[in-house]
Amino acid sequence: MKKEYEVKDPVVDRVIRKFTDRSNLGFEKYGQSLHHERTTGIKDLVGYLNDIQEELMDAVLYIQAAREELQDLSEESLIQKFNDEEAI
């Protein structure tokens, strides 16, 4: 089932492509769609809520790791700038 959409915003277009790619990857990994999972009772509301909670917990960890990486990069940049100024 392929649908075409006219998207004027390239950011939205990239997000749609990422959703499509992720959906296809999930289908390859699990052999079923979310629709099939829901309509056949493989997963119920509690299962979806658990998945959401776990994904959001992971997201918080990724945010923290990204913040620490940004901090490290900022500190490295300041050290490099200081070293470059001392060399002059």
Phi, psi and omega in degrees: 000097180255130179239144177253138179233141173267115182242124181273338184258118181296333177293315178298318179301317180294323178294316178301316179297320178295319176299316180297314179299317180294319178298315179296320178296317177298320178296318177297319183288317187254348177073017179202161178266165174299323178301312179298317180301318181285312187286340178263358177080014177299323178227141179250185183303317179298320178297318178294319178296322175297317178300315180300313181300314181296319179296319179292324176297317177299319181299319178298319178295319178295321177298315180297316179298320178295320177298316180294322177296316178298318178299314179300317180295321179295316179295318178297320179296317179295319179297316180297318179298317179298315179296321179295320180291325178292330182287344183281000000 
